[in-house]
Amino acid sequence: MAIPPPDLRVLCRRLASTPVDDLPHICPLLVSHVLRCGEVLSAVPETKAKDKSSETATLVHRLRTHITTLLAGKSASGRFAAVFLVKAVVDVGGWESLRASDVWIRGLIGILGKPDPLVSKELCVITLTKIYSLLQSYQTLVREMATPTLPSFVTAMLNLVKPPASSKVPKVPTSFVDTVAGSLSKIVSLYPTTTRPFNAQIRAAFKAYIAPTMSDAVTVPQSLRESARSLLIVLHYTAPKNGSSDEWVKGIKSYTKEAHTTADQVFRSVRESWESTAGYRVDTIRTDGEPSGGGDEADELPAWTGVTAGAERLTGLIGQLIEYLKVPTKAPITIPVGELLDLASRITLITLPKPTTGEDSVETNPAISRDEKAELWSVLPEVHMAILNLHTVLLRRLAANAMPLATDILDQMVRVFTSGRHIAAIRETVYVLAKELLEISGPGLLKLSVDSMAPVIQATCQDILRATGHYDSPAGGKQDSSSSTNPNPNPKKPTAGRNGAGILNNPQKVQSSGNADVYLTTTSTTHSSSFSDPLFAAALSLLPLFLSRLPQRHLSPEARGLVDRTAILANSKQAMLASVLNPYKDTRGRYYPTILPFLVRQFPADQEVEVLRTNLMRVGAGVSQTVATSWDPAEGLDEVVGAAANTGGMEGEDEDEDEDMVDAEADADNEAGAQLAAEDQTQKSKAAAAATAAAAVAGVWGATAEKSAAGDVATSKPNPFTTVPIDSPESRAERASTKKRKVGEEAANPPKRVTRSSRRKTVEAEEDTSATTTTAEVVEEVATPAPAPVSAKPVVAVMEQKEGEDDGEDSDSGESVQIDMSLEDSEDEEEEEE
């Protein structure tokens, strides 16, 4: 050992000189001294100690003696300080301190049976749990110290948390019960054989906390529920030999059956169309009185009465099933997936009434009162969210093995979301589940499954746009039919802007409300605090997966356009990167423009964006940086959201329509739009080519025509969501073959030469202020085989410009100026010979 540290001297001096009743006040100071003495406390004592080493060993022995004396003393304050010091010494003392802690363990267990303050007992539980956890690594110390004392420790804790026979309320607060539950979970998993005799006692003491209801006499916090559930699950560790797996499966099946029994009472006001696939049969349910369940038997949960209490019990049982999938097991187990999905299918088939009409979505039982039905609709969202959380945990536990379950889980998720999308908590839960689902099986989803997710896509974009201040519709509300087709019937009155300004959209509603404050145009500031909202975080994390994990060929153009707009307006780098890396191609093979200019503009210094910008092939060459500066993604946002709602079946009323007819109509609309766009592009190309050719013939070298054509194109406002051809190797090969064919045709029909008389007539036509097309016609009418001098330089420039336009825009107009530059003008030589 080295020279004793000064903290060890100070610690021993303070323990000897400070009165016992004052020790709790200086406990933080004493613990800080102990933490700085870890090296000497964990050092092995030397056999032949030197002077300095002997002094250090003496101080260490004195410290341990002081702690033992305080622990066995009659003062509660001294015992409290001793517990503090034992915990600190064990944390830093290593094996040497553990070897000397046998007396401390017995003293700490003794404090649990004394009338000390509850805080001292809680600290004793924490300290003993730490000691037993450290002892588990040393088998010799386990045999000498843990095995003899552990039963006494478990018995003392159970005596503290067990409620008295005359009352169901425990003698200690729920925070202490939570500490004991966590300690027992640790002890049972480390020493299953030693704690096996206490299995029934532990189950009886903590069963009331796993699924509490409003009928119970005590309020159970969420932390205690989770601790109690974990404790009852780890009891399968105590099964003899290799029976832990069977015990785990037996437990999860028993709670699944209990959930079905509770659902029989809670759902008695509706006529269920569900048929069990796992062999469960619904017994005859009485309709008189209130629904009830539970009992006072040893294997039953506490009794409950009423629909609300039953829904709480059902939610708690589903939470217990969730905990079964979270807690690690001792051995490999077989999850009864079929029974879990059977329970989930039963619950999700009962949906909420339509919020607009109030019409019941399921058949109800006329023998049940209307008040009980209304109470069921009020508690049903909580049960639905519990089932969605069960699906989320199941996907995380099974990972890639959950691929066969994706379709069933998706159907149940969409069913719940369609009926409860107006509830923010349900939307948040669905977003979390959808993220897990898409990460596992997104690329393999069929078109029907992707189409069913249209309401989720629209609601995700709406929540993000609402949080960022770009969308002002009611949260979770559905698009009105009038706003979907015509978002602003009166064009003179503007709609809500991108900053969420409170501008009137419906004057009729304003007049009927009678509130004068709605006429004021004020800027909304509520969205600034929405970025920390869990709903916004869940929606923002799900948005990139719509682009990276869903098959883009199955998305509708409206849905893809809405997602791209949302990514830009929300300034989501991950979503914009996913959009650029996964370009959208319609059914006719046409690629839509990329949003790369917006990504580069919003993240100019980002390394990922810079690498993508410099290495990615050009997709949608018609979009340039000009689009990012001249087109506002927030423009017409209400119309885009309405279009996505109509095309995606947001209302859920057109589910029975013929899909082939819908696809045919969509293809017809796309084809008509493509034809109009092609005709418009052809007219613009012809006009630009005619102007360029006329300017070249007139001697202006094509500059004026090129400038005017560029000006015409610039005056039209670009739209990045129009279809443009991709600059692919196939398109370049096609253009090369087209040019080669044109050259062959021109070689077969060489251009005619122009005589001096035709040139004279051309000049006269130009001086007569006639149109360029008239000049070209005169030249063509008087054309003769005689050659004419033609200026080559401007024509070459025009041809190069035309070829560049062909390469960039894949124009099919075929309008260009072709002149054979190899012809020689011999007209002057003929005149001289004459």
C-alpha positions in Angstrom: 0.0 0.0 0.0 1.0 3.5 -0.6 0.9 6.5 1.8 -2.6 6.8 3.2 -4.6 9.5 1.4 -5.6 12.6 3.4 -9.3 11.9 2.7 -9.0 8.6 4.7 -7.6 10.5 7.7 -10.2 13.2 7.5 -13.0 10.6 7.2 -11.9 8.6 10.2 -11.5 11.8 12.3 -14.9 13.1 11.4 -16.6 9.8 12.2 -14.9 9.8 15.6 -15.5 13.5 16.5 -19.0 14.2 15.1 -22.1 13.4 17.3 -24.2 10.6 16.0 -27.3 12.7 15.6 -25.4 15.1 13.3 -24.0 12.5 11.0 -27.0 12.5 8.5 -26.3 16.2 7.8 -22.7 15.5 6.7 -23.4 12.3 4.8 -22.8 13.9 1.4 -19.4 15.1 2.6 -18.5 11.7 4.1 -19.5 9.9 0.8 -17.3 12.2 -1.2 -14.3 11.3 1.0 -15.1 7.6 0.6 -15.2 7.9 -3.2 -11.7 9.3 -3.2 -10.4 6.5 -1.1 -11.3 3.7 -3.6 -7.7 2.7 -4.3 -6.8 1.9 -0.7 -10.1 0.4 0.1 -9.8 -2.1 -2.8 -6.1 -2.9 -2.2 -5.0 -6.3 -1.0 -3.2 -6.0 2.4 0.4 -6.9 2.4 1.7 -9.8 4.6 4.8 -8.0 5.7 3.6 -4.4 6.0 6.0 -1.5 6.2 5.4 1.5 8.4 3.3 3.5 5.9 1.4 0.5 4.7 0.6 -0.5 8.3 -0.8 3.0 8.9 -3.0 2.7 5.9 -4.3 -0.7 6.9 -5.0 0.6 10.4 -7.1 3.5 9.0 -9.0 1.2 6.7 -9.8 -1.1 9.6 -10.8 1.8 11.7 -13.3 3.0 9.1 -14.9 -0.4 8.8 -15.2 -0.6 12.6 -16.9 2.8 12.7 -19.4 1.7 10.1 -20.2 -1.6 11.9 -20.6 0.2 15.2 -23.1 2.7 13.7 -25.0 0.0 11.9 -25.5 -2.0 15.1 -26.2 1.1 17.3 -29.4 2.2 18.8 -29.6 5.6 17.1 -31.7 5.7 13.9 -29.6 8.6 12.7 -26.4 6.6 13.1 -27.9 3.6 11.2 -29.0 5.9 8.4 -25.4 7.3 8.1 -24.0 3.8 8.3 -26.2 2.7 5.3 -24.9 5.6 3.3 -21.3 4.7 4.1 -21.8 1.0 3.3 -23.2 1.8 -0.1 -20.3 4.0 -0.9 -17.6 1.6 0.3 -19.1 -1.3 -1.6 -19.2 0.7 -4.8 -15.5 1.5 -4.8 -14.0 -1.2 -2.5 -14.1 -4.2 -4.9 -13.6 -7.7 -3.7 -11.9 -6.7 -0.4 -14.9 -4.7 0.7 -17.3 -7.4 -0.4 -15.3 -10.0 1.6 -15.7 -7.9 4.7 -19.4 -7.1 4.2 -20.9 -10.2 5.8 -21.6 -8.3 9.1 -23.0 -5.4 7.1 -25.5 -7.6 5.2 -27.0 -9.0 8.4 -27.1 -5.5 9.9 -28.9 -4.1 6.9 -31.5 -6.9 6.9 -32.1 -6.2 10.6 -32.9 -2.5 9.9 -35.8 -3.6 7.6 -37.5 -5.1 10.7 -36.9 -2.1 13.0 -39.1 1.0 13.3 -36.7 3.1 11.4 -37.8 5.8 8.9 -39.0 4.5 5.6 -36.2 6.3 3.7 -33.7 4.3 5.7 -35.4 1.0 4.8 -35.6 2.0 1.1 -31.9 2.8 1.2 -31.2 -0.6 2.8 -33.1 -2.3 0.0 -31.0 -0.5 -2.6 -27.7 -1.2 -0.8 -28.5 -4.9 -0.3 -29.5 -5.3 -3.9 -26.2 -3.8 -5.0 -24.2 -6.1 -2.7 -26.0 -9.3 -3.9 -25.5 -8.2 -7.5 -21.8 -7.8 -6.9 -21.5 -11.1 -5.0 -23.0 -13.1 -7.9 -19.6 -12.9 -9.8 -17.8 -14.7 -7.0 -19.1 -18.2 -6.3 -17.2 -18.6 -3.1 -18.8 -15.5 -1.6 -22.2 -16.6 -2.9 -22.0 -19.8 -0.9 -20.7 -18.1 2.2 -22.7 -14.9 2.2 -25.6 -14.7 -0.4 -27.2 -18.1 0.0 -27.6 -18.0 3.8 -28.9 -14.4 4.0 -31.0 -14.0 0.8 -34.2 -15.8 2.1 -34.3 -13.4 5.1 -33.9 -10.4 2.8 -36.8 -11.5 0.5 -39.0 -12.3 3.5 -38.4 -8.9 5.0 -39.3 -7.1 1.8 -42.5 -9.1 1.3 -43.6 -8.4 4.8 -43.2 -4.6 4.1 -45.2 -4.5 0.9 -47.9 -7.1 1.8 -51.2 -5.3 2.6 -52.8 -6.2 5.9 -55.6 -8.7 6.0 -58.2 -6.1 7.1 -57.4 -3.8 4.2 -56.3 -3.9 0.6 -54.2 -0.8 0.9 -50.5 -1.4 1.5 -48.8 -0.1 4.6 -46.1 1.7 2.6 -46.4 4.2 -0.2 -46.3 3.1 -3.8 -42.8 4.5 -4.3 -41.4 2.1 -1.8 -43.4 -0.8 -3.4 -41.8 0.2 -6.7 -38.3 0.0 -5.2 -39.0 -3.4 -3.8 -40.4 -4.7 -7.1 -37.3 -3.5 -8.9 -35.1 -5.2 -6.3 -36.9 -8.5 -6.4 -36.7 -8.5 -10.2 -33.0 -8.2 -10.0 -32.7 -10.8 -7.2 -34.9 -13.4 -8.9 -33.0 -13.2 -12.2 -29.6 -13.6 -10.4 -30.6 -16.2 -7.8 -33.6 -18.2 -9.3 -33.0 -21.3 -7.3 -32.8 -19.5 -4.0 -36.0 -17.5 -4.6 -38.0 -20.4 -6.0 -39.9 -21.0 -2.7 -41.2 -17.4 -2.7 -42.8 -17.6 -6.2 -46.4 -17.8 -5.0 -45.9 -15.1 -2.3 -44.4 -12.7 -4.8 -47.2 -13.3 -7.3 -49.9 -12.7 -4.7 -48.2 -9.5 -3.4 -47.8 -7.8 -6.8 -50.7 -9.0 -8.9 -52.8 -6.0 -8.0 -50.4 -3.6 -9.6 -50.2 -5.0 -13.1 -53.6 -4.0 -14.3 -55.2 -1.5 -11.8 -58.6 0.0 -12.3 -60.6 2.8 -10.9 -62.4 0.3 -8.7 -59.2 -0.3 -6.7 -58.6 1.5 -3.4 -55.1 2.8 -4.4 -53.8 4.7 -7.3 -50.9 2.9 -9.0 -48.4 5.0 -10.9 -47.1 3.9 -14.3 -43.6 3.1 -13.0 -45.0 0.7 -10.4 -47.1 -1.0 -13.1 -44.1 -1.6 -15.2 -42.0 -2.9 -12.3 -44.7 -5.2 -11.1 -45.2 -6.6 -14.6 -41.5 -7.2 -15.1 -41.3 -9.0 -11.7 -44.1 -11.4 -12.5 -42.6 -12.2 -15.8 -39.1 -13.0 -14.5 -40.7 -15.6 -12.2 -40.4 -18.0 -15.0 -36.7 -18.1 -14.2 -37.5 -20.1 -11.0 -39.0 -23.0 -13.0 -37.1 -26.3 -12.3 -34.7 -27.7 -14.8 -35.5 -26.6 -18.4 -39.1 -25.6 -17.8 -38.6 -21.8 -18.0 -39.7 -21.7 -21.7 -42.9 -23.6 -21.0 -43.6 -21.4 -17.9 -43.2 -18.3 -20.1 -45.6 -19.5 -22.7 -48.1 -20.6 -20.1 -48.0 -17.1 -18.5 -48.6 -15.2 -21.7 -51.4 -17.5 -22.8 -53.1 -17.1 -19.4 -53.1 -13.3 -19.7 -54.3 -13.5 -23.3 -57.3 -15.6 -22.1 -57.9 -13.1 -19.3 -58.0 -10.3 -21.8 -60.6 -12.1 -23.8 -62.7 -12.7 -20.7 -62.5 -9.0 -19.9 -63.4 -8.0 -23.5 -66.5 -10.2 -23.2 -67.9 -7.8 -20.6 -66.6 -4.6 -22.0 -67.8 -5.2 -25.5 -71.2 -6.6 -24.6 -73.0 -3.5 -26.0 -72.0 -4.4 -29.6 -72.6 -7.4 -31.7 -69.1 -8.6 -32.6 -68.5 -10.1 -36.1 -65.2 -11.5 -35.0 -64.6 -15.3 -35.0 -61.6 -16.6 -33.1 -58.9 -18.4 -35.0 -57.2 -19.6 -31.8 -60.1 -21.7 -30.5 -61.5 -19.1 -27.9 -65.3 -19.3 -27.4 -67.3 -16.4 -26.1 -69.6 -17.4 -23.2 -73.1 -16.2 -22.8 -72.9 -12.6 -21.4 -75.6 -11.3 -19.1 -77.1 -7.9 -20.0 -78.5 -6.9 -16.6 -76.5 -4.7 -14.3 -73.1 -3.3 -15.1 -70.2 -5.2 -16.6 -67.9 -6.7 -14.0 -65.0 -9.1 -13.6 -62.2 -10.2 -11.4 -62.4 -11.7 -7.9 -60.8 -12.5 -4.6 -59.3 -15.9 -5.5 -55.6 -16.4 -5.3 -55.3 -16.8 -9.1 -57.6 -13.9 -10.0 -57.0 -10.2 -10.4 -58.9 -7.7 -8.2 -62.6 -7.2 -8.9 -63.8 -4.3 -11.1 -67.2 -2.9 -12.1 -68.2 -0.6 -15.0 -67.1 -0.1 -18.6 -64.4 2.4 -17.7 -62.9 0.1 -15.1 -63.1 -2.9 -17.5 -61.4 -0.9 -20.3 -58.6 -0.1 -17.8 -58.3 -3.7 -16.9 -58.2 -4.7 -20.6 -55.5 -2.0 -21.3 -53.5 -3.2 -18.3 -53.6 -6.8 -19.5 -52.4 -5.8 -23.0 -49.7 -3.9 -21.3 -48.7 -7.1 -19.5 -48.5 -8.8 -22.9 -46.3 -6.0 -24.1 -44.0 -6.5 -21.2 -43.7 -10.2 -21.9 -42.2 -9.2 -25.3 -39.8 -6.7 -23.8 -38.3 -8.6 -20.8 -35.4 -10.9 -21.7 -36.0 -14.6 -21.2 -33.8 -17.3 -19.6 -34.0 -19.6 -22.6 -35.3 -19.5 -26.2 -39.1 -19.3 -26.2 -41.9 -19.8 -28.7 -44.2 -16.7 -29.0 -47.8 -17.5 -29.6 -48.2 -15.0 -32.4 -51.5 -16.4 -33.6 -53.2 -15.9 -30.3 -51.9 -12.3 -30.0 -53.1 -11.4 -33.5 -56.4 -13.1 -32.7 -56.9 -10.8 -29.7 -55.8 -7.7 -31.7 -58.2 -8.6 -34.6 -61.1 -8.8 -32.1 -60.4 -5.4 -30.6 -59.7 -3.6 -33.9 -62.8 -4.8 -35.5 -64.8 -2.6 -33.1 -64.3 0.9 -34.4 -65.5 4.3 -33.3 -68.6 5.9 -34.9 -68.1 8.4 -37.7 -67.3 11.8 -36.1 -69.2 13.7 -38.7 -72.5 11.8 -38.7 -72.3 9.9 -35.4 -73.4 6.8 -37.1 -72.3 3.5 -35.5 -69.7 1.6 -37.5 -70.7 -1.7 -35.9 -74.0 -3.3 -35.0 -74.9 -2.6 -31.4 -76.9 -4.6 -28.9 -80.4 -3.1 -28.3 -80.6 -4.6 -24.9 -77.8 -2.3 -23.6 -78.5 1.2 -22.6 -77.3 4.2 -24.7 -75.2 5.5 -21.8 -73.1 2.3 -21.7 -72.6 2.5 -25.4 -71.4 6.1 -25.2 -69.1 5.1 -22.3 -67.6 2.4 -24.5 -66.9 4.8 -27.4 -65.1 7.1 -24.9 -62.7 4.4 -23.6 -62.2 2.5 -26.9 -59.3 4.8 -28.2 -57.2 3.8 -25.1 -57.7 0.1 -25.9 -56.9 0.7 -29.6 -53.7 2.5 -28.7 -52.7 -0.4 -26.4 -53.1 -2.9 -29.3 -51.1 -0.7 -31.6 -48.3 -0.6 -29.0 -48.5 -4.4 -28.8 -47.9 -4.5 -32.6 -45.0 -2.1 -32.3 -43.2 -4.2 -29.7 -44.0 -7.4 -31.5 -42.3 -6.1 -34.7 -39.3 -4.9 -32.7 -39.0 -8.3 -31.0 -39.4 -10.4 -34.2 -37.5 -8.0 -36.5 -37.2 -9.5 -39.9 -39.1 -12.6 -38.8 -42.3 -10.4 -38.7 -42.4 -10.1 -42.5 -45.4 -12.6 -42.8 -47.4 -10.5 -40.2 -47.0 -7.2 -42.0 -50.2 -7.4 -44.1 -52.4 -8.2 -41.1 -50.9 -5.6 -38.9 -51.2 -3.0 -41.6 -54.8 -3.7 -42.1 -55.6 -3.4 -38.4 -53.5 -0.2 -38.1 -55.4 1.4 -41.0 -58.7 0.3 -39.6 -58.0 1.9 -36.3 -56.5 5.1 -37.9 -59.5 5.6 -40.2 -61.9 5.6 -37.3 -59.8 7.6 -34.8 -57.6 9.9 -36.9 -59.2 12.9 -35.2 -57.5 11.9 -31.9 -53.8 13.1 -31.7 -52.7 10.2 -29.5 -53.9 7.6 -32.0 -52.1 9.4 -34.8 -48.9 9.5 -32.8 -49.2 5.8 -32.0 -49.9 4.9 -35.7 -46.9 6.9 -36.8 -44.6 5.0 -34.5 -46.1 1.6 -35.6 -46.0 2.6 -39.3 -42.3 3.4 -39.0 -41.5 0.0 -37.6 -43.7 -1.6 -40.2 -42.1 0.2 -43.2 -38.6 -0.5 -42.0 -39.3 -4.2 -41.9 -41.6 -4.9 -44.9 -42.0 -1.6 -46.7 -40.3 -2.4 -50.1 -42.4 -5.6 -50.4 -45.8 -4.1 -49.9 -48.3 -4.6 -52.7 -50.1 -1.7 -54.4 -53.4 -2.4 -52.5 -51.5 -2.1 -49.2 -49.8 1.1 -50.3 -53.1 2.6 -51.4 -54.6 1.8 -48.0 -51.9 3.9 -46.4 -53.0 7.0 -48.2 -54.9 8.4 -45.1 -51.7 7.9 -43.0 -49.6 9.7 -45.6 -52.0 12.6 -45.8 -52.3 12.9 -42.0 -48.6 12.8 -41.5 -48.0 15.6 -44.0 -50.9 17.6 -42.4 -49.5 17.3 -38.9 -46.0 18.4 -40.1 -47.3 21.3 -42.1 -49.6 22.3 -39.2 -46.6 22.3 -36.7 -44.5 24.3 -39.1 -47.2 26.9 -39.7 -48.0 26.1 -43.3 -51.4 24.5 -42.9 -54.3 25.8 -40.8 -57.1 23.1 -41.1 -58.4 21.5 -37.8 -56.1 18.9 -36.4 -57.0 15.5 -37.7 -59.9 17.0 -39.7 -60.8 15.7 -43.1 -60.9 17.8 -46.2 -64.2 19.4 -47.1 -65.4 18.5 -50.5 -65.7 22.1 -51.6 -62.2 22.9 -50.4 -60.8 19.9 -52.2 -62.1 20.9 -55.6 -61.9 24.7 -55.2 -59.8 25.7 -52.1 -60.5 29.4 -52.7 -63.9 30.0 -54.4 -63.3 33.8 -54.4 -59.9 34.5 -55.9 -60.0 38.0 -54.7 -59.8 36.8 -51.1 -56.5 35.1 -50.3 -56.3 31.8 -48.4 -54.1 31.1 -45.4 -50.4 31.8 -46.1 -47.4 29.8 -45.4 -46.9 31.4 -42.0 -50.3 30.4 -40.7 -51.9 33.8 -41.0 -55.5 33.8 -39.8 -57.0 35.0 -43.1 -60.7 34.1 -43.6 -61.4 31.1 -45.8 -65.1 30.8 -45.3 -67.0 34.0 -44.8 -70.3 32.2 -44.2 -68.9 30.4 -41.1 -67.4 33.7 -39.8 -70.8 35.5 -40.1 -72.6 32.6 -38.3 -70.1 32.5 -35.5 -70.6 36.1 -34.4 -67.0 36.4 -33.1 -65.5 39.7 -34.3 -61.9 38.6 -33.4 -61.8 36.1 -36.3 -61.8 39.1 -38.8 -58.4 40.1 -37.5 -55.4 39.0 -39.5 -52.9 37.8 -37.0 -49.8 35.6 -37.3 -50.0 32.3 -35.5 -47.2 31.7 -33.1 -48.4 28.4 -31.7 -46.4 26.4 -34.2 -43.1 27.6 -32.7 -43.6 25.3 -29.7 -44.8 22.4 -31.8 -41.4 21.2 -32.8 -40.9 19.5 -29.4 -44.4 17.9 -29.6 -44.1 14.0 -29.6 -46.7 14.0 -32.4 -44.6 16.2 -34.7 -41.4 14.2 -33.9 -43.2 10.9 -34.7 -44.6 12.3 -38.0 -41.2 13.8 -39.0 -39.4 10.6 -38.4 -42.0 8.7 -40.5 -41.9 11.1 -43.5 -38.6 9.9 -45.1 -39.8 6.3 -45.0 -42.6 7.2 -47.4 -39.9 7.9 -50.0 -37.2 5.4 -49.1 -39.1 2.3 -47.9 -42.3 2.4 -50.0 -42.4 1.2 -53.6 -42.6 4.6 -55.5 -44.4 3.0 -58.4 -47.4 2.3 -56.2 -47.7 5.9 -55.0 -50.1 8.2 -56.7 -48.6 11.4 -58.2 -50.7 13.5 -55.8 -49.4 11.6 -52.7 -45.8 11.9 -53.9 -46.2 15.6 -54.7 -47.6 16.2 -51.2 -44.8 14.3 -49.5 -42.2 16.3 -51.5 -43.8 19.6 -50.7 -43.9 18.7 -47.0 -40.3 17.7 -47.0 -39.3 21.1 -48.5 -41.5 23.2 -46.2 -40.5 21.2 -43.1 -36.9 21.6 -44.0 -36.3 17.9 -43.4 -33.0 16.9 -44.8 -33.6 13.2 -44.4 -36.8 13.4 -46.3 -35.4 15.5 -49.1 -32.4 13.2 -49.5 -34.8 10.2 -49.7 -36.8 12.1 -52.4 -33.7 12.8 -54.5 -32.4 9.3 -54.1 -35.8 7.7 -55.0 -37.1 9.6 -58.1 -40.7 9.2 -59.0 -41.6 7.5 -62.3 -45.2 7.2 -63.4 -46.8 4.3 -65.2 -45.6 5.5 -68.6 -42.0 5.5 -67.6 -41.6 9.3 -67.2 -39.5 10.6 -64.4 -40.8 13.6 -62.3 -38.4 16.5 -61.5 -36.0 16.2 -58.6 -36.1 18.6 -55.6 -32.3 18.7 -55.5 -32.2 22.5 -56.0 -34.2 23.0 -52.9 -32.0 20.6 -50.9 -28.8 22.4 -52.0 -30.3 25.8 -51.2 -31.5 24.8 -47.7 -28.3 22.8 -46.8 -25.5 24.5 -48.8 -22.7 23.5 -46.3 -23.8 19.9 -45.6 -21.3 17.3 -46.7 -23.9 14.7 -47.5 -25.7 17.1 -49.8 -22.4 18.2 -51.4 -21.4 14.6 -52.2 -24.9 13.9 -53.6 -24.9 17.0 -55.7 -21.5 16.3 -57.3 -22.0 12.6 -58.0 -25.7 12.1 -58.6 -26.9 11.7 -62.2 -29.2 14.4 -63.5 -32.8 13.2 -63.0 -35.4 15.6 -64.3 -33.1 17.9 -66.3 -35.8 20.4 -66.8 -35.5 21.6 -63.2 -32.8 24.1 -62.5 -31.8 26.4 -59.7 -34.3 28.9 -61.2 -37.1 26.7 -60.1 -35.9 26.7 -56.5 -36.0 30.5 -56.4 -39.1 31.2 -58.4 -41.5 28.4 -57.3 -43.0 28.5 -53.9 -43.8 25.0 -52.5 -46.5 26.5 -50.2 -48.5 27.9 -53.1 -51.8 26.0 -53.6 -51.0 23.7 -50.6 -54.7 23.4 -49.7 -55.5 22.2 -53.2 -52.7 19.6 -53.1 -53.8 18.3 -49.8 -57.4 18.1 -51.0 -56.3 16.3 -54.2 -54.3 13.8 -52.2 -57.4 13.2 -50.0 -59.6 12.6 -53.0 -57.2 10.4 -54.9 -56.1 8.5 -51.8 -59.5 7.7 -50.5 -59.2 9.7 -47.4 -62.8 9.7 -46.5 -63.0 5.9 -46.5 -66.3 6.0 -48.4 -65.1 4.7 -51.8 -63.4 1.5 -50.7 -65.9 -0.6 -52.7 -65.3 1.1 -56.0 -63.9 -0.8 -59.0 -60.1 -0.3 -58.9 -59.7 -1.0 -62.6 -62.1 1.9 -63.4 -60.1 4.2 -61.1 -56.8 3.2 -62.7 -58.3 3.7 -66.2 -59.4 7.2 -65.3 -56.1 8.0 -63.8 -54.3 6.8 -66.9 -56.6 8.8 -69.1 -56.0 11.9 -67.1 -52.2 11.4 -67.2 -52.3 10.7 -70.9 -54.4 13.8 -71.6 -52.0 15.9 -69.5 -49.0 14.5 -71.2 -50.5 15.2 -74.7 -51.3 18.8 -73.7 -47.8 19.3 -72.3 -46.3 17.7 -75.5 -48.3 20.0 -77.8 -47.3 23.0 -75.8 -43.7 22.1 -75.9 -43.9 21.4 -79.7 -45.4 24.8 -80.3 -42.7 26.6 -78.2 -40.0 24.7 -80.0 -41.4 25.5 -83.5 -41.7 29.2 -82.6 -38.2 29.4 -81.2 -36.8 27.5 -84.3 -38.7 29.7 -86.8 -37.5 32.9 -85.0 -33.9 31.6 -84.9 -33.9 30.7 -88.6 -35.4 34.0 -89.7 -32.9 35.9 -87.6 -30.1 33.9 -89.2 -31.3 34.6 -92.8 -31.7 38.3 -92.1 -28.0 38.5 -90.9 -28.7 38.9 -87.2 -26.7 35.7 -86.4 -29.5 34.2 -84.4 -28.8 36.3 -81.2 -32.0 38.2 -81.2 -34.1 35.1 -81.9 -32.3 33.2 -79.2 -32.8 35.9 -76.7 -36.5 36.3 -77.5 -37.0 32.6 -77.3 -35.3 32.4 -73.9 -37.3 35.3 -72.7 -40.6 33.6 -73.7 -39.5 30.5 -71.8 -38.4 32.5 -68.8 -41.7 34.4 -68.6 -43.6 31.2 -68.0 -43.5 30.3 -64.3 -41.8 26.9 -63.9 -43.5 24.0 -62.1 -41.2 21.4 -60.7 -44.0 18.8 -60.5 -44.5 18.6 -64.3 -43.3 15.6 -66.2 -39.9 15.8 -68.0 -37.9 13.1 -69.8 -34.9 11.6 -68.2 -31.5 12.1 -69.8 -30.6 8.4 -69.9 -28.3 6.4 -72.2 -31.4 5.0 -74.0 -32.7 8.5 -74.7 -29.4 9.7 -76.0 -29.1 6.7 -78.3 -32.6 7.3 -79.6 -31.7 11.0 -80.3 -28.5 9.9 -82.1 -30.4 7.5 -84.3 -32.9 10.2 -85.1 -30.2 12.6 -86.2 -28.5 9.9 -88.2 -31.7 9.2 -90.0 -32.2 12.9 -90.8 -28.7 13.2 -92.2 -29.4 10.2 -94.4 -32.6 11.8 -95.7 -30.8 15.1 -96.4 -28.0 13.3 -98.3 -30.6 11.6 -100.5 -32.3 14.9 -101.2 -29.6 17.6 -101.4 -30.7 21.2 -100.9 -31.4 23.3 -103.9 -29.3 26.2 -104.9 -30.6 29.7 -104.9 -30.0 32.0 -107.9 -29.3 35.7 -108.0 -32.8 36.5 -109.0 -34.2 34.6 -106.0 -31.8 36.5 -103.7 -32.9 39.8 -105.2 -36.6 38.9 -104.6 -35.7 38.0 -101.0 -34.2 41.4 -100.4 -37.2 43.1 -102.0 -39.5 41.1 -99.8 -37.6 42.1 -96.7 -37.6 45.8 -97.6 -41.4 45.5 -98.2 -41.8 44.9 -94.4 -43.3 41.5 -95.0 -43.2 38.7 -92.4 -40.3 36.2 -92.1 -42.5 33.4 -93.2 -43.4 35.2 -96.4 -39.7 35.7 -97.2 -39.1 32.0 -96.7 -42.0 31.2 -99.0 -40.6 33.4 -101.8 -37.2 31.9 -101.5 -38.8 28.4 -101.8 -40.9 29.4 -104.8 -38.0 30.8 -106.9 -35.5 28.2 -105.9 -33.4 27.0 -108.9 -30.5 24.5 -109.1 -28.0 27.4 -109.1 -25.8 27.7 -106.0 -26.0 30.7 -103.7 -23.4 31.9 -101.1 -24.5 31.3 -97.6 -22.9 32.6 -94.4 -21.7 29.5 -92.5 -20.8 30.9 -89.1 -24.3 31.9 -87.7 -25.9 28.7 -89.1 -23.3 26.6 -87.2 -24.1 28.4 -84.0 -27.8 27.9 -84.5 -27.3 24.2 -85.2 -25.1 23.8 -82.1 -27.7 25.5 -80.0 -30.4 23.3 -81.4 -28.3 20.2 -80.6 -27.8 21.4 -77.1 -31.6 21.9 -76.7 -32.2 18.3 -78.0 -29.7 16.9 -75.5 -31.1 18.8 -72.6 -34.9 18.6 -73.3 -35.2 15.6 -75.6 -37.4 17.6 -78.0 -39.2 15.6 -80.7 -40.3 18.6 -82.8 -37.6 17.9 -85.4 -37.5 21.6 -86.5 -34.0 22.7 -87.4 -32.0 24.5 -90.1 -29.9 22.1 -92.2 -27.6 23.5 -94.9 -25.0 21.7 -96.8 -21.8 23.7 -96.2 -19.8 21.7 -98.9 -21.5 23.4 -101.8 -19.5 25.9 -103.7 -20.9 29.1 -105.2 -19.7 29.2 -108.9 -22.2 31.8 -110.0 -19.6 34.5 -110.2 -17.3 32.3 -112.3 -20.1 31.7 -114.8 -20.8 35.4 -115.2 -17.2 36.1 -115.8 -17.0 33.4 -118.5 -20.1 34.8 -120.2 
